[in-house]
Amino acid sequence: MGRFNSGSNLDVQEVIPVPPPNTTQLDGGIYGLPAYWNGNIYVTGQNFPLSQFTIASGVIATPQSANSPNRFPPRGAIPAVSASGTTNGIVWILDLNAWPSNGPAILDAYDAANVANLLYSSPASGAGAAGAAVKFTLPTIANGKVYVGGQTSFSVFGLLPN
């Protein structure tokens, strides 16, 4: 689309979600795509929380309206959203911090109306843990289930039958 030009910057708007406001930490970077749902954009970066920005009339409001309580690993993470139209939005994201040591991915679910509310976090071991983490992967949501790719398998998360 546009590129920076010192004579005339053609970007419509540029928002820098990492580092968060009021910090001096210089390590950062975004290594994945943001997700969108119902007037919100969700993004995270290297060693920073999941940030939620509102967007209306093509303008992203800053600063972010909410942040997750936890930070994501050096590779960041890529969010995905599930919802029932404009209600019951959930932001799904993988914590891949265990990738270098062949540990499991951790699937986190946040309230899409306010990502400060963690709804679910998969266990790091035992029953219900995902397979060994793979960097730069993201959850896939379909038919009421969340699918997580691993190094040699994939895990399926969903509601247990009654």
N, C-alpha and C positions, 0 to 999 in steps of 0.2 A: 504494500500500500504506500505509505509515505516513508521517507527516510529523513534523518536529521540533516538540515542544511543550515549552516551558521547564518546565512542571509535571511532565510525564512523557514522556520520549522513548520512542516506540513502536518505534524501530528495533531489530531483533534484534541486529545487529552492524554496526558501521561501521568499515571499514578504509580508511586513507588511504595508498595506495601511492606517491603523489608529494607532496612530494619524498621521495627515499629517506632512510632513517635516517641520522643524523649529518650532515645538510647544513643549511645556512641559506638556500639559494636559495629565493626566494619565487615565481618564475614557474613556473606549473604549471597543470594542469587536465587532465581526461580528456574527450576529445571523441568517444569511441567506446565500444563495448561490450567487455566481457571475453569470453574464450572459456573453455570448460571441457572437460577430458578426464581421466578416470581419477583423480579425487581431486585435481586441480590446477586452479587458475584462473590465467589469463594476461591481463595488462593492461599498458598503457603510457599515458603521458600526454605532455604538451607538454615537449619537451627532456629526457626521461628514458628510461632503458632499459626493455626489456620485462621485467616482473617476474612471477615464478612464486610462487604461494601454494598451500599445501596446504589442503584442506578435508576435514573428517571430522565426522560427526554434526552437520552444520549449522554448524560453527564453523570460521572461517578462521584458520589459524595465522599469527601475526605474530612477527617480521618475515618478509619474503619468504624463500623457501628458495633462490632463485637469481635472478640478473639477467643480461640479455644484456650482452655487452661494449660494445655501441654504444648511442648515444642516438638518439631519433627526433625529427623536426623539430617546429617550433612547432605543428603541428596534431595531433601524436601519430600514432597508427596503430591499426588494428583487426586483431587477430589472428584466424586461423582454424586449425583443427586437422584433420589427417587421421591415420588410424590403421587398423590391422588389429585391430579389437576393442580389447583392452587392451594390445596390443603395437605396436611400431614407430611410436609417435606422433611427429608432426612439427608444429611450430607454424610456420605461414606468416604472414608479415607484410610489408607494403609500406613501404619508405622513400620518402616522397613529397617529400623535401626539394627536388627539382628542379622541383616544380610551378610556381612563379611564372615560371620562365624557360623553360618548355616542354621541359625535359629529361625523360629517361626515369624511370619508376618503377623502383626497385630491389627485386626480390623476394628476401627473406631466408627461410631455413629454419633452424629451431632444433630441437635434440633436445628433445622434449616432456618427457623425464624430467629434463632439466637444461638450461634455456635459456641457460646460460653457454656451451654448446657450439653454435657456429655451424656448420651442415652445408653450407650453400650460400648464395651471394650472386650474383645475376645481374650481368652486366657493365653498365657505365654507357654503353657505346657499342659499335658494331660488331655483328657477328653474335651473336645471343642476347640482345641488349638489348630491354627492353620498350618499348612505345610511350610517348608523352608522358604524364607523370603527371597524374592528376586527384585533387584533394583529396577526402578522406573516402571513398575507395574501398577495397575490401578484396579479397583473392584469393578465388576460388571453386575448390573442389577437387571433381573428379568423374572417375570412371573412370581413375584413375591419372595425371591431368593437372591442372595448376594454370592457371587462366584469370585474366588481369589486364586489366581495362578501361583503355583509354587515351582521350586526347582525341578521336582520330579512328579508332581501331582497337582491337583487343584482341589480346593476345599469349597464346600457349599454350605452357606449359612442360611437359616430360615427358622420359622416358628416350629417348635416341636409339636407333634400331634397330641391331642388330649388323651 
